[in-house]
């Protein structure tokens, strides 16, 4: 299996950030790798996906852990299920080994990021792995880059990790840290 350096870095960052009493949201459970990691680090995990296949794959990894909630719903409805979270992670695009015509959509992603960022607690964070290598992924990537410019630099710090020398729109990761309350 090909080593995914970007996702390994994303997981390493999460290991350094998440504390045992944190409530975390996996906005895109996919095949369950991120949900499984979060379940080992956080007090409670809420994982979302719109595809039944993702829920089944994730359940195979996490079993019936009582602190992990697998939710068959869009991440835009996060606040219908949980509001007191420290961090939210997104692994955008489509379900690996799934139907590639079903992807995260830029307008829903931006609405959700806007909602989450305004609700995020001080010292909270959002991790986004973006895949601009497919048509909607490129649109979504461009929309996220524009949205990031709207965040108040006095309240948020943003970092980007990308593949410097790869062609063909490789994936990249954004970390958004809330450093100050807006009030």
C-alpha positions in Angstrom: 0.0 0.0 0.0 1.3 3.4 -0.9 2.3 5.6 2.0 0.1 8.7 2.4 2.5 11.2 3.9 -0.1 14.0 4.1 -2.6 11.9 6.1 0.2 10.7 8.4 1.1 14.3 9.1 -2.6 15.1 9.6 -2.9 12.3 12.2 0.3 13.4 13.9 -1.0 16.9 14.3 -4.2 15.5 15.8 -2.3 13.4 18.3 -0.5 16.5 19.5 -3.6 18.6 19.8 -6.4 16.4 21.1 -6.8 16.0 24.8 -8.6 13.1 26.6 -11.6 15.3 27.6 -12.2 16.7 24.1 -15.3 16.2 22.0 -14.3 15.9 18.4 -16.2 15.8 15.1 -15.1 13.8 12.0 -17.2 15.6 9.4 -16.4 13.0 6.7 -16.0 9.5 8.2 -15.2 7.9 4.8 -13.6 4.5 5.5 -13.2 5.2 9.2 -9.5 5.8 9.6 -9.9 9.3 11.1 -12.8 8.2 13.3 -10.8 5.3 14.7 -7.9 7.7 15.5 -10.2 10.2 17.1 -11.8 7.4 19.2 -8.4 6.6 20.7 -7.7 10.3 21.6 -11.0 12.0 22.5 -13.7 11.7 25.2 -16.4 11.6 22.5 -16.5 11.5 18.7 -19.3 12.4 16.3 -18.6 11.1 12.8 -20.7 12.1 9.8 -21.2 10.8 6.2 -24.0 10.8 3.7 -23.2 7.3 2.4 -24.3 4.1 4.1 -21.2 2.4 2.8 -19.0 4.8 4.8 -21.0 4.1 7.9 -20.6 0.3 7.4 -16.9 0.6 6.8 -16.4 2.8 9.8 -18.4 0.6 12.1 -16.1 -2.3 11.1 -13.2 -0.3 12.4 -14.7 1.2 15.6 -17.2 -1.5 16.5 -19.7 -0.4 19.2 -17.5 2.0 21.2 -20.0 3.9 23.4 -18.2 7.2 23.0 -18.3 7.1 19.1 -21.5 8.3 17.4 -21.8 7.3 13.7 -24.3 9.6 12.0 -25.7 9.1 8.5 -26.2 12.7 7.6 -24.4 15.6 6.0 -21.8 17.5 7.9 -23.9 20.7 7.4 -26.2 19.3 10.1 -23.4 18.9 12.8 -25.2 21.3 15.1 -28.3 19.2 15.1 -26.2 16.6 17.0 -23.4 18.3 18.8 -22.5 21.9 19.6 -19.8 21.6 22.3 -16.7 20.4 20.4 -13.1 21.4 20.4 -12.2 20.4 16.8 -13.6 19.3 13.5 -11.8 17.4 10.8 -12.6 17.2 7.1 -11.2 14.8 4.6 -13.0 16.3 1.5 -13.7 14.8 -1.9 -15.2 11.4 -2.5 -15.2 8.1 -0.6 -12.1 6.0 -1.5 -13.2 2.9 -3.3 -16.7 4.4 -3.5 -18.9 6.2 -6.0 -16.6 9.0 -7.2 -19.7 10.9 -8.5 -20.7 11.6 -4.9 -18.4 14.3 -3.6 -18.4 17.0 -1.0 -19.7 20.2 -2.6 -18.1 23.6 -2.3 -21.3 25.5 -1.3 -22.1 23.1 1.5 -18.5 23.0 2.7 -18.3 26.8 2.9 -21.6 27.1 4.7 -20.5 24.5 7.2 -17.0 26.0 7.7 -18.6 29.4 8.3 -21.0 27.9 10.9 -18.2 26.0 12.6 -15.7 28.8 12.7 -18.1 31.2 14.3 -19.0 28.5 16.9 -15.5 27.3 17.6 -14.2 27.8 21.1 -10.8 29.5 21.8 -8.0 27.0 21.3 -10.4 25.0 19.0 -9.3 24.0 15.5 -10.5 22.8 12.1 -8.3 20.5 10.0 -9.2 20.2 6.3 -7.6 17.9 3.8 -8.5 19.2 0.4 -8.3 17.2 -2.9 -8.3 19.6 -5.9 -7.4 16.8 -8.4 -11.0 16.3 -9.5 -13.5 18.9 -11.0 -15.6 19.6 -7.9 -12.5 19.3 -5.7 -10.9 22.1 -7.7 -13.9 24.3 -7.3 -14.1 23.4 -3.6 -10.4 24.2 -3.1 -10.7 27.6 -4.7 -13.8 28.4 -2.6 -11.9 27.4 0.6 -9.0 29.6 -0.3 -11.3 32.5 -0.8 -13.2 31.8 2.4 -10.0 31.6 4.4 -9.4 35.2 3.5 -12.6 36.2 5.3 -11.3 34.9 8.7 -10.1 37.6 11.2 -6.4 37.2 11.5 -6.6 38.5 15.1 -8.8 35.5 16.0 -7.5 32.7 13.7 -4.1 31.4 12.7 -4.0 29.3 9.5 -1.3 27.0 8.2 -1.0 25.0 5.0 0.9 21.8 4.3 1.3 20.9 0.6 3.4 18.8 -1.7 5.9 21.3 -3.1 7.1 19.5 -6.2 4.1 17.5 -7.4 2.0 18.2 -10.5 -1.6 17.5 -11.1 -3.2 19.4 -8.2 -2.1 17.2 -5.3 -4.0 17.2 -2.0 -3.1 19.6 0.7 -4.0 20.2 4.4 -5.2 23.4 6.1 -5.1 23.9 9.9 -7.3 26.6 11.3 -6.6 27.5 14.9 -8.9 29.8 16.9 -6.6 31.8 19.1 -9.0 34.4 20.5 -12.7 34.7 21.1 -14.5 37.1 18.9 -16.6 38.7 21.6 
